[in-house]
Amino acid sequence: MSDLNPDDQWLDALKWDAQGMIPAIAQDAVSGRVLMFAFMNRESLQATVDSGSAVYWSRSRQRLWRKGEESGHVQRVRAIRADCDGDVLLLSIEQRGGIACHTGRESCFFHQLQGNAWVAVDPVLKAPGDIYGK
């Protein structure tokens, strides 16, 4: 990927898939832990840049998903990087409330392969019913 044009071509410099999506990894800015993976489209990436908070594209809801809109666990974006091919984004974020996963855990990556089984190795910090409780 060539250097991004700071004007209006920065979105065009990325490689969007056939559905207009790009994978986005959210990583804790302090610890470096990968907290979650989601997809973004042009609109969600622009909204993220404009607001300073992570906005993803929810494929299940078919709409913009402002991280924390229901849970309050907003992701403040400190930096956005693109990989060398321009087809994956890395968001360096501050996770408000310390919970990124809808299961109430710090990270969505809480299953670890142990032998031939996936084991949940991270604790639930807050019960989902207490987070979403509607």
C-alpha positions as CSV (number, residue, x, y, z in Angstrom):
1,M,0.0,0.0,0.0
2,S,1.4,3.4,-0.9
3,D,1.3,6.3,1.6
4,L,-2.2,7.5,2.3
5,N,-3.3,10.8,0.9
6,P,-4.4,13.0,3.8
7,D,-7.1,14.6,1.8
8,D,-10.2,12.8,0.6
9,Q,-8.6,9.6,-0.8
10,W,-7.6,7.9,2.4
11,L,-10.7,5.7,2.3
12,D,-10.0,4.8,-1.3
13,A,-6.5,3.7,-0.4
14,L,-7.9,0.7,1.5
15,K,-8.8,-2.6,0.0
16,W,-12.5,-3.3,0.7
17,D,-13.9,-6.7,0.1
18,A,-16.7,-7.5,-2.3
19,Q,-19.3,-6.5,0.3
20,G,-17.5,-3.2,1.0
21,M,-16.1,-4.4,4.3
22,I,-12.6,-4.4,5.9
23,P,-11.6,-6.5,9.0
24,A,-10.8,-4.4,12.1
25,I,-9.0,-5.6,15.2
26,A,-9.4,-3.7,18.4
27,Q,-6.3,-3.8,20.7
28,D,-5.9,-2.3,24.1
29,A,-3.6,0.7,23.8
30,V,-1.9,0.0,27.1
31,S,-1.7,-3.7,27.5
32,G,-1.6,-4.7,23.8
33,R,-4.2,-7.4,24.3
34,V,-6.4,-8.1,21.4
35,L,-9.9,-7.4,22.6
36,M,-12.2,-8.1,19.7
37,F,-12.6,-8.4,15.9
38,A,-15.3,-6.8,13.8
39,F,-15.9,-5.4,10.3
40,M,-16.1,-1.9,9.2
41,N,-17.4,-0.3,6.1
42,R,-16.6,3.1,4.7
43,E,-19.4,4.8,6.7
44,S,-18.4,3.2,10.0
45,L,-14.7,4.0,9.5
46,Q,-15.6,7.6,8.7
47,A,-17.9,7.8,11.8
48,T,-15.0,6.4,13.9
49,V,-12.6,9.0,12.7
50,D,-15.2,11.8,13.2
51,S,-16.4,10.7,16.7
52,G,-13.1,9.3,18.1
53,S,-15.1,6.2,19.3
54,A,-15.2,2.9,17.5
55,V,-18.1,2.4,15.1
56,Y,-18.4,-1.0,13.4
57,W,-20.7,-2.5,10.8
58,S,-23.0,-5.1,12.4
59,R,-23.5,-7.8,9.8
60,S,-26.2,-9.5,11.9
61,R,-28.2,-6.2,12.4
62,Q,-27.2,-4.8,9.0
63,R,-26.5,-1.4,10.5
64,L,-23.9,0.8,12.1
65,W,-22.9,-0.5,15.5
66,R,-21.5,2.1,17.9
67,K,-19.5,0.0,20.3
68,G,-21.0,0.5,23.8
69,E,-24.3,1.9,22.5
70,E,-26.2,-0.6,24.7
71,S,-23.6,-1.7,27.2
72,G,-21.8,1.6,27.9
73,H,-18.5,-0.1,27.1
74,V,-17.3,2.5,24.6
75,Q,-14.0,2.2,22.8
76,R,-12.1,5.5,22.6
77,V,-9.8,5.3,19.6
78,R,-6.2,6.4,20.1
79,A,-4.8,5.3,16.7
80,I,-5.9,3.5,13.5
81,R,-3.3,1.6,11.5
82,A,-3.7,-0.3,8.2
83,D,-1.5,-3.3,7.4
84,C,1.0,-3.4,4.6
85,D,-1.6,-4.5,2.1
86,G,-4.3,-2.1,3.2
87,D,-6.8,-4.8,3.8
88,V,-6.9,-5.0,7.6
89,L,-7.3,-2.3,10.2
90,L,-5.8,-2.2,13.7
91,L,-7.5,0.1,16.2
92,S,-5.5,1.0,19.3
93,I,-8.3,1.7,21.8
94,E,-9.1,2.6,25.4
95,Q,-11.8,0.2,26.5
96,R,-14.2,2.0,28.8
97,G,-15.4,-0.2,31.6
98,G,-12.7,-2.8,30.9
99,I,-15.2,-5.1,29.1
100,A,-15.1,-5.6,25.3
101,C,-17.1,-8.8,25.0
102,H,-20.9,-9.2,25.1
103,T,-20.2,-12.2,27.5
104,G,-19.0,-9.7,30.1
105,R,-15.3,-10.5,29.7
106,E,-12.4,-8.2,29.0
107,S,-11.7,-9.8,25.6
108,C,-13.7,-11.8,23.1
109,F,-10.7,-14.1,22.8
110,F,-11.3,-16.0,26.0
111,H,-11.4,-19.6,24.7
112,Q,-8.0,-21.4,24.8
113,L,-7.3,-24.7,23.1
114,Q,-6.3,-27.2,25.8
115,G,-5.7,-30.6,24.4
116,N,-8.7,-31.2,22.2
117,A,-11.1,-28.9,23.9
118,W,-11.8,-25.1,24.0
119,V,-11.7,-23.9,27.6
120,A,-12.9,-20.5,28.8
121,V,-9.9,-19.2,30.6
122,D,-10.9,-15.6,31.4
123,P,-13.4,-14.7,34.1
124,V,-16.8,-13.0,33.5
125,L,-16.3,-9.5,34.9
126,K,-20.0,-8.7,34.8
127,A,-22.9,-10.9,33.9
128,P,-24.4,-10.1,30.5
129,G,-27.9,-9.7,32.2
130,D,-26.4,-7.0,34.4
131,I,-24.9,-5.3,31.3
132,Y,-27.9,-5.5,28.9
133,G,-30.7,-6.4,31.4
134,K,-33.5,-5.3,29.2
